[in-house]
């Protein structure tokens, strides 16, 4: 899902991602869902819009572009950015006037007025719902679905030699998925065992001190104030202090256990099948008459955050400043809490292209792709129709030159889609921690970086938050692309990509920590070895370069 969007393990679940991101990636950052941005760290607010030389932060020079290059210019075209995600809160105050509207459709009449195959698709389409208005919120991860589908076929097979040639590839995928599923479940069961034991010890120590002190509740200061040097007291006090300082209070432990139970019962449970409410054949791309017009869905947090970075109103005096002004967001819901399905992704891309999207933002990803051809054909279709595809590199600290992450622009025949940009996450400060420790990277398969650490954006119900992930560096690039294209629509999607890559702020020679799964700052490498460009997207430079290229072309 990746969703990207954002998570340590495999973009499983938005809420779990949020918790992990907040408490593990940053160590000190706390959840700050607020009604206004005034109470947030003002150093973080809109830092991605700032300039590395003027403001001494690794922003993308949007403010500089508006003030120096665009103040006397008018954009030539409105750019439609399709946000393929988990849903967007289309009523958010900071997105007012920024939603794509299908003017050929009459809202709420239950008729496909424009004959595009989708009834009442006013702001986009929801591919993980049905015509009754029921929506999928939680899904399995892909390895679970593969095991469920192929276990009846291969459960008694002990070796690939027993499998007929035409089924060998499917068998290999099944074996890999089964191994991944077993490893994931084992890991969660180990964590659960540890947490249950910790919960037992913490609760026993708390009950001991409650009886001893007569206090119903004890916080960290209360525990530190206990002066009894009796061995039984000292031992229990040390246990509580150790756990409380690590954040293992009873409420946190209980929350973590509930999160693990959720994964075991839903995401990693082959007996849980959310797709039944849709009833389609997920292996048949032509079985595509499903979904509904509810693009918000039950959990639009991730997609709203993404949309805000691209398009939040810049001049309304509230919230944040999105990057592009003359832009509209087309909301396409395909990403549940769990892994998205290849078929939904492919149909979402085709819907975006057919309904006029210029840019497609894809802040999601997964480890397996059983129907990769569906997606390959869809992204080829987008390239053929001059659509730019922007994808989040992922949050597993992996080198994606080695570890495949889906979707990918690498097709089955080893050719690559040229109108595709893969984005890693960078941080605010220009120091050794410039590269987000969670970010995937790759000299060949990550094109550039963009701010994705401690970013402020929108969350549902007119609120705001701070969060991390390549899920959010991705819309920074989509926003810059939309900004440039709105002033220079003569560029093709491939030319626009070239402009964005050639105009990055170069940090190629700077030594930075290499991302790692343990989130430890250890080994360093030159930033230039983590992506093709060795740079961070730059709106000011991109606009200047676009102007230069078109002048040369026209002369």
N, C-alpha and C positions, 0 to 999 in steps of 0.2 A: 504494500500500500504506500507509502513512503512516503506512498506517503512517506514524502518524504520526507514522512515524509520523516531526521527528527528522532528516530529510535536507535537503540543500541543493537538490537538483535536483527530483526528482519521486518521492520515496519509493520508489526502485527496489529497494534491497537492504539488508537489515538490517545486515549487517556493514559495508558501505560507509557506510551512514548513521551507524553508530557512530563510525567513524574520522573522518568529516567533522565530525560534531557535536563530538567531543572536541577536535580539533586546529584547527578553523576557527572555530566559534561562540565558543569561550571563549578560545582562544589559549593559556591556561595549564593548563586542566584536562586531566588525563591519565587514561587508562583505569585504573580501580581495582577490578577484580573481586576481591572479597575473601570470605573465609569468614565473618568477623564484621565488624560495622560499627565496631569499636573503632579500627581503623586509618584510618578515613575522617575527613575534616574534620568535626569535631563541630558546627561552625557551620552546616553544611548538613543534618545529620541531623535529620529531622522538622521542618524550618523551615516547611513548608507547614501544619503543625498549629498554629503559633504565632500571636501576635496583634500587630497593627501598633503599638498603643499600649503594650502591656506589654513586648513583646520588641523593638520597633523594627525589625521585619522584615515584609515583605509577605506574611504568612501568612493563613490563612483562619479563625483563631480557633476551632479545634477543641478545643484543650485548655481554653480559657476556657469553651466551651460545656459540656463535660463537668463541669468543676469548679463552675461557677456555676448552670447551668440544669438539668442532668440528674442531679446526684448523688443526689437523692432520688426520681427518677422511673424507671419501667420502660417500655421500649419496648413498643408494642402489636402490632407485626407484624414478622415477618422479611421483609426485602426481598431479592428475587432480582435480581442485576445480571448480565445477559448480556454477557460480554466477547467481542465479535466481533473476532477478531484472527488472529494467526498460530499460536496454540497457547498453552497454559498448562501449566506444570510442576505437575501436580496433587499431586505428592508433596513439594513444598517445605515445609520445616519451619515456615515462618511463615504458611502457608495451612492448617495443620492444622485441620480442623473447619469450614472456611470454603467448602467446595466444595458446590455444588448436587448432590444425589443423586436420581436418578430412582428412587424407591422402588417404582414399578410394574414395573420391569425387573429381571430376574434376571441378574446379571453372568455373562458368558461362556458362556451356553447356546446362543448362535447363533439365538435365537428373538426375534421382536418381541413380547414379552410384553404390552405395553400397546397394541399395534396402532396406534401413532402413525406407522408407516411407517419406523422406524429401529431396526435390530437392535442390541441391547446399547448403547444410548445412556445410559450410566450417569451421566456428568457433563456431557453435551452432545453435540455432533456435529461431525465433521470433513467438510466439504464439498469438500475438495480431496484426496481419497483414493479408493481403490476397495475393493471387498469382499474382495480378496486381501490387504489390508493395505498395499498400495503407496501412497505419499503424494507429492504434488507438493511440492517444496521451492522450486525456481526456476521462474519464469514470465517471459514477455515483458511488456514494458510495453504499454499498450493500443494505442498507435499502430502497433506492429508487428502486432498481431493484426488490426487494421482493414485495414492494407495487404495482409496475407496473404489475407484473405477477399475483398477487393474488387478486387485487382489483376487477376485474370483477367477481370473484367467491364469495368473502366475503363482498362486499361493503354494502349489505343490511342485513347482519347478525348483530344482536345486542348482542347476548350472545353465549358463547361456547356451551350451552345446545342445541342450534339450529343446531349444526354441527355434522355430522355423525362421528362415532368413528375413522374411518380410516383417517379423515381429521383434527382431533383435533390438532395434532402437527403442521401441516401447518398453521392452524388458529392462534395458539398461536404465531408462528413466525411472521405472518402477523401483528398481533396486536402490538407486540413488535417493529417491524420495523416501523410501522405507527407512533407509539408514538415517537420513536427516530427521525424520519424524521420531525415531527411537532416541536419537541423541537429544533432540529438543525436549521430549517428554522426560527423559532421564535427568536432564539439567534442571527442569522445573521441579521435579520431585525431590531432587537433592536440596534445592533452595527451600522448598516447603518444609522438608524435614529439619533443616537448620533453623528456619524461622519458628517452627512449632516448639523446638527445644529452647530457643531464645525466649519465646513468649512464656513458656512454663517457668523458666528461671527468673525472668523479670517479674512476673506476677507473684511468684513465691516470695521474692525479696520485698516487693511492695507490701504484701500482706503482713510480712514480718514487721516492717517499719510502721505500718498503720497501727498495728496493735501496740507497738512500743511507744509511739508518739501520740496516739489518739487522733491523728489527722486522717481525714478521709482521702485527701489527694496530696501527692507530693510532687513538686517540680524539682528541677535540677538544683536550684538554690537551697531548697529544703534538705535535699540529700547531702549536699556539700556541707551544710551546717551541723550535721550529726557528728558529735565529738567522742562518742563512746569508743573505747579502744579494745573492747572485748572482741576476741577472734571471730566469733560468729557475726558480729556487727560489721567489723572491718571487711570481712569477706563479702558480705552482701552489699555493703556500700560500694566497694570497688567494682562489683559486677554491674550495679546500677549506673555508676558514673561512666563506666566504659561504654555501656550501651546507649545511655542518654546522649553522650557527647557524639556518638556516631549517628544520632537521630533515631535510634531504636526505642522510641517510646511505645507504650501499649497500643495507642491509636495507629501509629505508623506501621508497627508490626502487623496489626490486624488488617490494615489496608493492603499491605504487600501480600499477605496470605490470600486475601480476597482476589487480588489481581492474578495471582498464580492459579487459583481455582478457576477463574474465568478462562484463562488460557487453556487449562487442561480440559475444561468442560465444553468449550466452544471452539476456539481457534485450532487446537490440537486434538480434537475429538472426531474420529471418523464417523461416529454415529450421529453427529450433529450436521444436518444438511439444510442450510438456510434457503437454498435455491428453490426449494419445493413451491414457494409462493409464486414463483414466476412460471415454472413448469415448461421451460424451453429445453431444447437439446443444445447443450453448451458446446457440442462438437460440430454444430451445423451453423455456419455463418449466415446462411439464408433464412434461418428461423429467427427473424429479427423484429417481429411485430410484438414488442413488449415494452414495458416501462410506463412512465407517466410524466406529467409536467411539473412535478414537485422537485425543483432543483435545490431546494434547501435541505430536505431530508431530515432524519432524526439527529444527525451529528455534523453540523456544518462548520465546526471550529477550524479545521485545517484549511479548507477551501476559502473561508472568509479571510483568514490570515494571509493567504497567498494573494487573493484579489486585492486586498488593501495595499500591499506593497506596490502592485502595478498601478492601481487606479484611484486610490483614496483621494478625495477632493483636496486640492492644494490651497484653495483660497476661501475656505469656509470658516476659518478661525477655530476649528476644533480638531481633535485627533491628530493624525499624522499627515504627512505629505506623500502621496503616491508619486511615482516617477513620471508617468505620462499624463498629459492633460487631455488631448483629443483622442480619447480611447473609450471603448466599451468592453465590458466583460460578458462573455457568453458562458453561462454556467452549465457544465455537463457532468452529471454525477455517475461515476463508475466505480469509485473506490470506497469499499466498506471498511469497517474495523476488522481487518484481516487482509488477505491478499485479493487484489482485483483479478478478474478473469480476462484472459486474452480476448475473448469474443467481445466483451463489453468495451474494452479499450479500443479494439479495432473499429467497432461501430461508433464509438464516441468520436474518434478521429475523423471518420467519414462524415458523420453528422456535422462536425465543425467545418470541414472543407465545403460540404454541399450548401451550407447555410451562411457562407461568407466570412468565416474566420480568416484572418491574415496570419496570426501567430497562435500556436497551440502550446500552452504551458502544461507540463507533465511532472508534477512533484510527487512521484510515486515510483515504486520498483519492487522487485521480488527476485528470488533465487532460481526459480524454475519457470519454464514457459512451454507447456505441453501443446499449445496451439499457436506457436510462434509465427507460422505462415499467415495467420489471420492479421497479425499486427504488422508483419513485413509488408504485406500487400497494401495495408492501410497507409503506412508511412510513405510507401512509394507513391501512392495516390496523392498524398499531401504534397510531396515534392513536385510531382507532375503539375499540380495546380498552384505552384508558387506560394506555398505556405511554409513558414518557418516553424520548426519544431524545437522547443527548448525543454531539456530534460534534466532532472536532478540526479547527480552522480550517485547518491546514496550515502548512508550514514553508518557503515560497518567498519570504517577504517581500513578498507580493502584497497589493494592495487587492482583496479579494474582492467588493467592490461593482462592480468593473470586470472582474476576471478570474474566470471561473467555475471552481469547484472541486467535484468530485463525490465522494461523493453530496452532494446539496443538498436543502433543504426547499422550494426553489422548483420547483413542478411545471410541466408543459408548458403548462397553462392560466393560468400566472402567479399561481395561488393558492399559499399557503404552509401547510405543516404547522405547527400551533400548539404541538404538544408536542415541539418540537425546540429544542435549545440548541447554538449554535456557539461554540466556546471558543478564545480566543487565549492565548498563553503570556506570563506575567510572570516577573520575576526576584525574588530575595530582597531586595535592597536598595531602599529607597524613595528613589531618586535619578533622574538623567537616563537611566539604563539600565534603568528599571523594565520597559519593554516588551522582550521577547526580540527580538534583532536578526533572527532567522530567522522570527519569527511572522508569519503572515498577519493582516490587520486589515481593518476596514471599518465605518464608522459605521452602515450599514444591516444588514449581514449577519454581523457578529460580535456576539454578545450581551453577552459579558463576558469577562474574563480570569481566569486562575488560575495558580498557580505551575507553571512548566514549564522553568525554567532551573536547572541544577545540582541536580536532584532525586535523592534517594537512594531506591532501591527494590530489589526482588528480581530476581535472575536465576537461571536453572536450577541444579540441583544444590546447593541450600542455600547459595547465595552472594548477594552484594549488589554494587551498583554505583551510580555517579553518572552521570546522563545528562540530556539536554535534548530538548525538543520539545513541540509542542502535543499530541502523542500522550500526554503525561504531565500536561498541564494538564487535559485532557479527563477522566481518571478522578478528578482532584481534585473536579471538579464532580459527577461521578457519585457519588462517595463522600459528598459533602455532601448531595446529593439523597436518597441512601439513608438517611442519618442522620436527616434531617428527616422523611421519609416514614414511617420506622419508629416515630416518636413521634406523628405526625399523619397516620394513614392515611386520615382523612376527606377529605383534599385530593384533588382530581383531578390528573391529570398536568399539565394546563394551568394549574391553580391553583398547583401546586408550582413550575412554571417561573416564574410571575409572582412568587411569593415569593422565589425565588432572584435574580431580576433586580432586584426592588425593594429588596433588602436588601444589595446589594453595598457594600463599603468604597469610598467615592468618592475617586477621585484625578483627577477630571475636569479640574481647573484646572492640574494639574502638568505642566510642560514636560518632555517626554521625547524621546529620539531616535526618529525614524521608522525602522522596519525597512527595510533595503536589502540587495540580493543581494551587494554587495561587502563586507558586514559592516563598514562604516565608520561611525563615529559622527560624523555631519555635521548634517543638517537636523533641527530640533526642531519639535514640535507639542504641543498640549495633549493629554494622555492621553485626555480625553473625546471626542476626534475619531477615536479608533481603534476604538471599539465603541459599541453602542447605549447602554449604561449608564455608560460611563466609569469602571467600577469592577471590583473583584476580588471573587469570590464570598466570602461570609462566613457560616460555619456558625452562629455565635452570633446574629448579626442575623436570619438566616433562621428559626431556631427561635423567636425572640421574635415575629417578624412572623407566623409560622404560628399561634402561640397567639392573637395579637390578632385575626387574621382569623376564626378559628373561633369566638372569643367573640362577635364581632359577628354572625356568621352564626347563632349559636344563641340570641341574645337577641331 
